[in-house]
Amino acid sequence: MPYVISEPCLDVLDKSCVEQCPVDCIYEGERMLYIHPDECIDCGACEPACPMEAIRHESAVPPEWADFIEASHTFFDGLGSPRGASEVGKVANDPEWIKAAPKAT
């Protein structure tokens, strides 16, 4: 998995990163965005576009946000690889612990 969206995106859903993604691999869950681990081409265009600094290369995700790496994999379980987030739209597939997380204020 090249890039991961982490905690600062929770309940923000800014989508500036979506506009920059050349392969349409950033999917929308109910509470945050997720980068498809198999569709991402590791170009990095999304990272500087994120105003929340929520996007990091997997190798640079801080330990306190490491659970978001697994959350990205879990989000796509059952969804597979649709090859285009814009065709799919919002997906109610956030991992349970994200659904249960306190709402960001």
ZALO-477933 format. One record per residue: residue in one letter; chain; z, y negated, x negated of N, C-alpha, C in turn. Coordinates in nm, 4 decimals. Example, Ala and Ser with C-alpha at 12.3 -4.5 7.8 and 13.67 -1.06 7.14 Angstrom:
BEGIN
  resn  chain      n_zz      n_yy      n_xx     ca_zz     ca_yy     ca_xx      c_zz      c_yy      c_xx
     A      A    0.7800    0.5690   -1.3190    0.7800    0.4500   -1.2300    0.7800    0.3300   -1.3200
     S      A    0.7080    0.2250   -1.2850    0.7140    0.1060   -1.3670    0.7870   -0.0030   -1.2900
***
This chain:
BEGIN
  resn  chain      n_zz      n_yy      n_xx     ca_zz     ca_yy     ca_xx      c_zz      c_yy      c_xx
     M      A    0.0000    0.1168   -0.0839    0.0000    0.0000    0.0000    0.0000   -0.1235   -0.0887
     P      A   -0.1051   -0.2002   -0.0867   -0.1111   -0.3189   -0.1723   -0.0163   -0.4307   -0.1295
     Y      A   -0.0287   -0.4820   -0.0080    0.0528   -0.5949    0.0371    0.1377   -0.5566    0.1583
     V      A    0.2536   -0.6213    0.1675    0.3500   -0.5918    0.2731    0.3968   -0.7241    0.3335
     I      A    0.4110   -0.7261    0.4644    0.4694   -0.8413    0.5332    0.6155   -0.8061    0.5600
     S      A    0.7041   -0.8990    0.5266    0.8469   -0.8667    0.5322    0.9255   -0.9618    0.6231
     E      A    1.0552   -0.9585    0.6094    1.1525   -1.0225    0.6974    1.1202   -1.1659    0.7411
     P      A    1.0712   -1.2542    0.6557    1.0473   -1.3912    0.7027    0.9458   -1.4023    0.8169
     C      A    0.8657   -1.2975    0.8386    0.7682   -1.2988    0.9485    0.8294   -1.2582    1.0817
     L      A    0.9435   -1.1952    1.0782    1.0059   -1.1453    1.2004    1.0226   -1.2581    1.3020
     D      A    0.9607   -1.2423    1.4165    0.9626   -1.3375    1.5278    0.8897   -1.4692    1.4985
     V      A    0.8114   -1.4743    1.3914    0.7367   -1.5966    1.3611    0.5906   -1.5820    1.4048
     L      A    0.5230   -1.4778    1.3594    0.3847   -1.4495    1.3989    0.2923   -1.5700    1.3815
     D      A    0.2975   -1.6361    1.2675    0.2176   -1.7555    1.2396    0.0667   -1.7276    1.2403
     K      A    0.0234   -1.6182    1.1859   -0.1155   -1.5707    1.1827   -0.2077   -1.6471    1.0882
     S      A   -0.1554   -1.7349    1.0042   -0.2407   -1.7994    0.9042   -0.3030   -1.6954    0.8122
     C      A   -0.2297   -1.5902    0.7860   -0.2790   -1.4830    0.6998   -0.3960   -1.4095    0.7638
     V      A   -0.3920   -1.3937    0.8949   -0.4982   -1.3234    0.9675   -0.6306   -1.3949    0.9476
     E      A   -0.6286   -1.5263    0.9516   -0.7500   -1.6062    0.9348   -0.8114   -1.5892    0.7963
     Q      A   -0.7295   -1.5574    0.6967   -0.7785   -1.5444    0.5593   -0.8221   -1.4027    0.5223
     C      A   -0.7844   -1.3036    0.6013   -0.8120   -1.1645    0.5676   -0.9601   -1.1317    0.5866
     P      A   -1.0314   -1.0957    0.4795   -1.1742   -1.0683    0.4918   -1.2070   -0.9332    0.5554
     V      A   -1.1080   -0.8454    0.5701   -1.1360   -0.7128    0.6263   -1.0641   -0.6875    0.7590
     D      A   -0.9992   -0.7884    0.8157   -0.9359   -0.7768    0.9470   -0.8342   -0.6622    0.9519
     C      A   -0.7451   -0.6575    0.8506   -0.6491   -0.5462    0.8434   -0.5052   -0.5875    0.8722
     I      A   -0.4844   -0.7067    0.9295   -0.3501   -0.7521    0.9627   -0.3336   -0.7417    1.1140
     Y      A   -0.2485   -0.6485    1.1545   -0.2288   -0.6146    1.2948   -0.1034   -0.6815    1.3495
     E      A   -0.1060   -0.7111    1.4788    0.0061   -0.7776    1.5430    0.0899   -0.6789    1.6229
     G      A    0.2183   -0.6740    1.5883    0.3148   -0.6005    1.6676    0.3800   -0.6967    1.7645
     E      A    0.4826   -0.6516    1.8321    0.5512   -0.7392    1.9266    0.6359   -0.8454    1.8579
     R      A    0.6907   -0.8118    1.7386    0.7820   -0.9059    1.6727    0.7368   -0.9542    1.5367
     M      A    0.6338   -0.8902    1.4801    0.5842   -0.9347    1.3501    0.4441   -0.8802    1.3259
     L      A    0.3865   -0.9181    1.2135    0.2544   -0.8717    1.1728    0.2691   -0.7620    1.0684
     Y      A    0.1666   -0.6769    1.0581    0.1681   -0.5646    0.9645    0.0315   -0.5517    0.8977
     I      A    0.0314   -0.5267    0.7680   -0.0927   -0.5043    0.6945   -0.1173   -0.3539    0.6882
     H      A   -0.2366   -0.3139    0.7306   -0.2689   -0.1706    0.7297   -0.2790   -0.1231    0.5845
     P      A   -0.1989   -0.0234    0.5464   -0.1956    0.0196    0.4066   -0.3251    0.0823    0.3560
     D      A   -0.4060    0.1389    0.4455   -0.5319    0.2015    0.4029   -0.6520    0.1091    0.4152
     E      A   -0.6432    0.0101    0.5015   -0.7553   -0.0816    0.5227   -0.7533   -0.2010    0.4277
     C      A   -0.6359   -0.2375    0.3782   -0.6221   -0.3515    0.2864   -0.6990   -0.3231    0.1574
     I      A   -0.7768   -0.4213    0.1129   -0.8556   -0.4042   -0.0099   -0.7878   -0.4685   -0.1313
     D      A   -0.6651   -0.5112   -0.1149   -0.5862   -0.5652   -0.2259   -0.6453   -0.6940   -0.2832
     C      A   -0.7053   -0.7767   -0.1962   -0.7675   -0.9003   -0.2453   -0.6651   -1.0119   -0.2642
     G      A   -0.5553   -1.0071   -0.1889   -0.4506   -1.1077   -0.2024   -0.4755   -1.2373   -0.1286
     A      A   -0.5815   -1.2475   -0.0495   -0.6123   -1.3717    0.0214   -0.5034   -1.4105    0.1205
     C      A   -0.4334   -1.3127    0.1739   -0.3305   -1.3391    0.2747   -0.2036   -1.4004    0.2160
     E      A   -0.1714   -1.3642    0.0949   -0.0428   -1.4041    0.0363   -0.0227   -1.5558    0.0313
     P      A   -0.1147   -1.6328   -0.0267   -0.0915   -1.7778   -0.0318   -0.1060   -1.8459    0.1043
     A      A   -0.1685   -1.7783    0.2013   -0.1872   -1.8370    0.3342   -0.0615   -1.8320    0.4187
     C      A    0.0347   -1.7501    0.3807    0.1555   -1.7327    0.4615    0.2537   -1.8473    0.4366
     P      A    0.2802   -1.9306    0.5382    0.3732   -2.0416    0.5192    0.5191   -1.9962    0.5059
     M      A    0.5468   -1.8738    0.5453    0.6829   -1.8208    0.5406    0.7118   -1.7445    0.4104
     E      A    0.6101   -1.7277    0.3275    0.6218   -1.6488    0.2040    0.6731   -1.5085    0.2342
     A      A    0.6235   -1.4515    0.3448    0.6639   -1.3183    0.3879    0.5779   -1.2091    0.3268
     I      A    0.4615   -1.2450    0.2720    0.3685   -1.1451    0.2189    0.3856   -1.1333    0.0682
     R      A    0.4066   -1.0114    0.0262    0.4232   -0.9820   -0.1164    0.3455   -0.8562   -0.1496
     H      A    0.3048   -0.8482   -0.2745    0.2510   -0.7212   -0.3211    0.3649   -0.6208   -0.3143
     E      A    0.3327   -0.4972   -0.2798    0.4373   -0.3956   -0.2649    0.5300   -0.3896   -0.3864
     S      A    0.4744   -0.4065   -0.5037    0.5552   -0.3992   -0.6256    0.6483   -0.5188   -0.6427
     A      A    0.6279   -0.6247   -0.5636    0.7094   -0.7461   -0.5757    0.8009   -0.7692   -0.4554
     V      A    0.8091   -0.6711   -0.3662    0.8982   -0.6853   -0.2504    1.0420   -0.6753   -0.2998
     P      A    1.1260   -0.7752   -0.2693    1.2651   -0.7715   -0.3142    1.3390   -0.6516   -0.2526
     P      A    1.4381   -0.6003   -0.3235    1.5118   -0.4834   -0.2736    1.5675   -0.5002   -0.1322
     E      A    1.6103   -0.6200   -0.0974    1.6669   -0.6408    0.0352    1.5626   -0.6309    0.1474
     W      A    1.4357   -0.6327    0.1121    1.3281   -0.6205    0.2100    1.2507   -0.4890    0.1944
     A      A    1.2998   -0.3990    0.1156    1.2286   -0.2726    0.0884    1.2016   -0.1924    0.2158
     D      A    1.2863   -0.2034    0.3165    1.2641   -0.1304    0.4419    1.1344   -0.1721    0.5110
     F      A    1.0843   -0.2898    0.4802    0.9603   -0.3358    0.5427    0.8379   -0.2610    0.4890
     I      A    0.8498   -0.2020    0.3711    0.7409   -0.1172    0.3198    0.7261    0.0037    0.4112
     E      A    0.8363    0.0696    0.4393    0.8341    0.1855    0.5295    0.7972    0.1436    0.6716
     A      A    0.8409    0.0259    0.7151    0.8066   -0.0224    0.8488    0.6560   -0.0351    0.8658
     S      A    0.5872   -0.0759    0.7597    0.4414   -0.0869    0.7664    0.3763    0.0492    0.7877
     H      A    0.4277    0.1489    0.7208    0.3741    0.2844    0.7404    0.4059    0.3331    0.8818
     T      A    0.5285    0.3135    0.9261    0.5719    0.3596    1.0578    0.4908    0.2943    1.1693
     F      A    0.4613    0.1656    1.1560    0.3844    0.0942    1.2571    0.2503    0.1625    1.2834
     F      A    0.1889    0.2152    1.1779    0.0559    0.2742    1.1919    0.0571    0.4234    1.2239
     D      A    0.1749    0.4853    1.2280    0.1840    0.6248    1.2732    0.1346    0.6305    1.4176
     G      A    0.0442    0.7177    1.4441   -0.0095    0.7307    1.5791   -0.1230    0.6344    1.6087
     L      A   -0.1268    0.5221    1.5403   -0.2358    0.4260    1.5595   -0.3555    0.4640    1.4722
     G      A   -0.3255    0.5249    1.3581   -0.4325    0.5634    1.2671   -0.4931    0.4437    1.1980
     S      A   -0.6234    0.4496    1.1773   -0.6956    0.3430    1.1097   -0.8107    0.2955    1.1981
     P      A   -0.7815    0.2013    1.2893   -0.8834    0.1552    1.3836   -0.9971    0.0746    1.3199
     R      A   -0.9784    0.0322    1.1953   -1.0792   -0.0461    1.1220   -1.1105   -0.1805    1.1854
     G      A   -1.0050   -0.2514    1.2223   -1.0247   -0.3860    1.2733   -0.9175   -0.4286    1.3705
     A      A   -0.8296   -0.5136    1.3242   -0.7177   -0.5592    1.4063   -0.7632   -0.6415    1.5254
     S      A   -0.8672   -0.7210    1.5098   -0.9097   -0.8085    1.6189   -0.9579   -0.7291    1.7400
     E      A   -1.0104   -0.6113    1.7176   -1.0552   -0.5260    1.8280   -0.9374   -0.4597    1.9004
     V      A   -0.8264   -0.4416    1.8299   -0.7112   -0.3707    1.8843   -0.6194   -0.4631    1.9635
     G      A   -0.5990   -0.5852    1.9144   -0.5063   -0.6775    1.9795   -0.3616   -0.6426    1.9494
     K      A   -0.2707   -0.6990    2.0243   -0.1276   -0.6763    2.0034   -0.0939   -0.5305    2.0354
     V      A   -0.0124   -0.4705    1.9479    0.0257   -0.3301    1.9624    0.1778   -0.3197    1.9721
     A      A    0.2263   -0.2557    2.0747    0.3710   -0.2380    2.0941    0.4163   -0.1164    2.0149
     N      A    0.4099   -0.1288    1.8816    0.4394   -0.0148    1.7953    0.5373   -0.0509    1.6839
     D      A    0.6118   -0.1604    1.7012    0.7110   -0.1964    1.5998    0.8083   -0.0799    1.5824
     P      A    0.8500   -0.0514    1.4598    0.9526    0.0516    1.4399    1.0797    0.0162    1.5175
     E      A    1.1543    0.1164    1.5559    1.2745    0.0958    1.6380    1.3721   -0.0032    1.5763
     W      A    1.3925    0.0032    1.4443    1.4904   -0.0870    1.3838    1.4430   -0.2321    1.3876
     I      A    1.3111   -0.2535    1.3905    1.2597   -0.3900    1.4032    1.2790   -0.4370    1.5485
     K      A    1.2506   -0.3490    1.6434    1.2731   -0.3826    1.7837    1.4183   -0.4219    1.8093
     A      A    1.5091   -0.3532    1.7421    1.6527   -0.3736    1.7631    1.7126   -0.4870    1.6788
     A      A    1.6358   -0.5392    1.5849    1.6867   -0.6456    1.4962    1.7248   -0.7690    1.5779
     P      A    1.8289   -0.8397    1.5360    1.8647   -0.9644    1.6055    1.7477   -1.0604    1.6031
     K      A    1.7288   -1.1331    1.7092    1.6210   -1.2313    1.7175    1.6438   -1.3426    1.6161
     A      A    1.5373   -1.3794    1.5463    1.5453   -1.4883    1.4501    1.5609   -1.6195    1.5259
     T      A    1.6330   -1.7113    1.4675    1.6518   -1.8392    1.5347    1.5859   -1.9500    1.4586
***
